[in-house]
């Protein structure tokens, strides 16, 4: 991939791994799948130190192996897969990895929004051709769903619940009958029968404001999987550290990143997320979902800060300045919560453990102050 | 322990440990493992031992071992080993050894019966810990535990931790299930046993002797080894099979036999058990150990279609969970159950597991039956699944168990009264005690059973949640009694503990009633309460005998409160005479009167009561007033009452302002005192320096009995206003908490009325009283200081410590 591309798709980014897995795969695979279910799981969960066809497969999704297995099993069945969970829990990434491994492309994607129409989901027309030639196959603009059905591939539907209910429901017949009708066309193109291998992965946030309900009819066509934040502290620390380093290297920012500082950040995220500190102090949860992705974002921004404005070493001070931006999405509610975390948890730990916790407490003054109305 | 370099070496060592080609063969098990149960059955039939030694409470050996294998028993049941406190004789610890159809130990016992082999238990009941922490007050509460839970050391071992990390399983339970249930089911018994032995060997290698000694493991193994040595001793050649937890199996051959002594006076008895309790005791990490799932597997093990028993069990569980979920309002249909079944099968296959396991069933249900975020909308469905996995089976014992007559009577009565013995959700029973004869009988039975569980820590079989309460006199207008009924294993355990007291629930309730009567030490109130209890339970004969003894107790009782309480309770009994079928108790009115008379004669003692009993005293005085005003037949003569109340008042003056207030209120109600006299007393108390809470306590006493003192004539209110307006600031602050408390005796409407009248006396508009005043800073500072001392005062007044 040319290095000018900001973010290559998973099938391009991991093409070596996918090729190696395809070559080594001896397990039975469902029709039109590029890999067997086992190999798909290995692609996402990694080969754990072993080499597959000379290549070690990296771990891409952390924290819940069984979830990945269940997702693969669902995709091999007649039901669609619905990934739900808080924002930033890697639902979209998981969906991208699954489609890349199973269908070889993660680009058949519909982005759901309040403005999504039935045309975006099914098909629309090239109006110049439509006027010139009438409703013909040439004039039809196929949607990702249309293409996925025709070719026996997986289609991704991001943020399904952001679409209006009636638009969502246009999926019901597609999901149950596996048929898409194009009544304007005559002959072959009028009925698109889904080929084997077709299925749908949808994602939805359970915490978003302004999402729509899903009809019971559509729900029945999906198996639901709840993606949770990573619960294991050390695993999340490793992940955040690795990703932040990767991003900083990509940005040519040479910053020394201490694992202890990252652990500080992830501990704070986990405790605020759970509404309880390790010592059992009850905390008020911020209105934002403090995801791993958000933690990576904070660590990356703090790293850049250290590189451009600091001494080239990531410190708790750099972190605090960017922490507020991540945690505080609603200043009136969240700032006092963050302040109370410093007051009740950080202060206590600084007293007991010292070290980085003292440095974090020291950096508290860098937090924005609540305004009088807060 | 020998070292091994290859898996082959390890397997060889395991085979040596097992010694299946010798006359002393070992079989490793995990409790409640269906695969283990299946393999041990096959192996024993092949090995044909003369003696089978089983890890179980050795003290049971004194009873007949065959009893356990009786085909009449329906599992689950449990051996319960109790130890008692040497001094008090109360039960101190209770260890449960539950067994179900698929427990390898029970299968071994049942197979032994078939083979005509002898069976023996070889384990200690009380763990011999290396260091016992004496500071843990074991005698304070009955300790309950699962007897012999070896999963502990194996589950916690370093080897298991590694295995969990490497295998992609989530915990020990999943590791075990994947390797030894799902994969182990179709293995040959020997291969399975070698695998389990190897696992135990590798787990044990991570423990030091000291750790094992501290857990009491070594002491237990010494005794097991001793039993092994005993069984193989003698000239007659006997084939001995030893069935123990795998963790012990690997050590037994090298353990020195020692006859370790168990604690003194251990009793072991057999009692029915339930699946919900088994589920809870096993305490799997996921919270669902699933005894019903495994029961289905076990029941389907010999199905004709040769289908995987795990698949059959999965189908049964998923269909049932969907049904239960529907019942709770979830929208799940058969199609969902079918897709969940296919899902579970595919998931097991993806994980290379030849059968569907517990984990796959739970995951399939969560994925296919829950429509939405599991944490937000899945709770009802998951609860239904948990209930289905758990099951609600309750064991039953056959005649050979020699169940105590009490247990048999309990079951017979439940049967007669159509009360199900189930351990599921609590069964809600609404008893129309006046309309239905059956419900009336049930109510009496429930009261009897509940009485057996009073003063015991065991959860009761039944609990009244709502309905008329004769004891407190509350909700007497209600006609329906609501009870929660639920069988738990402790019910049988408690019944067995009480078996020596009688042969039927009624007998035991009577015996306990008499016991409590003797322990009441002549306190009239408690005695009257027991009489009432006896009548509520329908124990009329013993209650009748108690009536005769009450009068004598009244004369001997010196406690005024106890006597007045007895009077109140007897008055309730009289009122509910018909309902209690107590019309036959002839002397009841005279008895009640006697209680009130004796109480009145001792009214002077009120002044000497401790401050703790003030509230109760004030309430009981209110009761005496009520009977004096409304129930002349029960009340002592007015003249006598006034005489003693006035005498008590003189004694209470300066000593007990609350009692003084209550007595003044009492006398006011009887027309023997007026409000101006009260105002005088109030002013005296307000000026007095001895007690800061004097005025408030006095006012509270008055308001508890005669609220009109403040609402009617103005004298007392004026005195109160003077105290607030003209008194010393510090005195007022000191008396404030008690005054506040006094006003809680008034309803909000009454408080408002008092405020309105106060405003009038003070000549301010009523509305102004509620308006806030703008105050200069020095006043604010003073008020803040004052508030601080007020809070401290209130805290001290409420009996709290200052922090």
Interface residues (C-beta under 8 A of the other chain):
Chain A: X37 X38 X41 X45 X48 X65 X66 X69 X70 X72 X73 X74 X76 X77 X78 X79 X84 X85 X206 X216 X219 X220 X222 X223 X224 X225 X226 X228
Chain B: X166 X168 X170 X331 X335 X336 X339 X342 X343 X346 X347 X350 X351 X359 X363 X367 X368 X370 X371 X372 X373 X374 X375 X376 X378
